[in-house]
Amino acid sequence: QIHLAESGGGLVQLGGSLRLACAVSASISRLIRTGWYRQSPGEQREMVAMLTNGGMINYGDGVKGRFTITRDNIENIIYLQMNNLKPDDTAVYYCNVVDYSESGPLNSWGQGIQVTVSS
């Protein structure tokens, strides 16, 4: 099982920036895809940013132009740079990776990290 550990969350003011990091216990260059999701109280978990092994990147509609996903294939870390943060970005952010397995794609999740944007 792949272990994920998020860091970098916290409290920031409107318009501020944060960079989340996710340390992965496996070689991320071989994974199907890596990404970030978030969940606010009472809401469903939503995709924030996703990077496939083929290099395709997708962003959630609410973060396009403000968030950037990158990864370090040597250190096996996935980053999420978040700029111009808004109160609506307040949520628990989860790192996610999808790996190959005999039974099909296998999802692994981090424990989540809180991001709070104050107005």
N, C-alpha and C positions, 0 to 999 in steps of 0.2 A: 504494500500500500504506500502511496506517495503521501508524504507529509508536507503541509504548507504552513508557513508562519508569516502573518502580516505584521507590518510595522508602519509607523509614520502618521497615524491618525491623530485626532485631537480637536481642539477648539480653535476656530479661526473666525475673523470678522468678515463681513460682507466684502467681496472683492479681493479677498486674500487668496493665498495659494498653499497647497500641501502636496507632498509627494509620498504616495504609498509605495511600499516595497513588499514583495512576497518572495520569501526564500523557499525554494523547491528542493525536495530531497532526491530528485531524479534529474537526469539530463533533459533539459527542456527542449533541446533541439530535435529530439525524437518524438515529442508529444504531438498529438493531433492538433490541439489548439490550447491556448492559454488565455485567460481573461479575468475580468473583474465584473462583479455583480453588486447590487446594493438592495437593501430592504429597509423601508421605513415602517414604523408601527402601523399596523392595520393594512399594510399594502403588500402586494405580491413582490417577490424578488424579481428584479429586472436587470437585464444586461446593460452594462455600462460601456465596456470596451472588450473587444475580442481580437486576438491575433492568431491566425492559423499557421500551421507549419509551412504552408506554401507562401506565406507572406501577406495574405489578405487581411485587412483590418476593417472591422466594423465598429461603429459607435452608436450608442443609444441616441435617440433624437434630441434629448434634452441636454446633451453634453458636447455635441459636435462643435468644434471650433474652440472649445475650452479645455478639454481633457485630451491627453496623449498617452497611449500605451506603448511601452518599449520593453525590451528584455535584453538581458545579458546572458548569452548562451555559455559563457565561460564560468561565470559565478552562479549560474542558474537562479537568477533573480528576475522577477517580473515587476515592472514599475508602472505606476499610474500617476502622471503629473496632472494636477488639477489646478487650473487657473481661473480667476474671476469667479470665485465660488459664491453661490447664492444660498439663502436659507433652504430652498427646495432640495439642495444637495445633501442636506442633513440625513444621515442614514448609517446603518451598519454596512460596511463594505466587505465583500468576500472575494478572496482569490479563488480561482477555479482552473483546473487543468483537466484535459481529457486525454486518456492514454489508451493504447491498444491492449486488448485482452482476448483470451480465447473465446469468451462469450460475447465479445463486441466492445464498443467504446465504454470506457470506465471513467466516471467522474470522480474527482477528488476535490474537497473543499477545505479552505482554511477555517479557523474558528471565528473569523470576523473581527473587524476593528471599527470603532465608532469615529465618525466624522460629524462634527457639529459646526454649523455656520450660523453665527449670530448676526442680527441686523442692527 
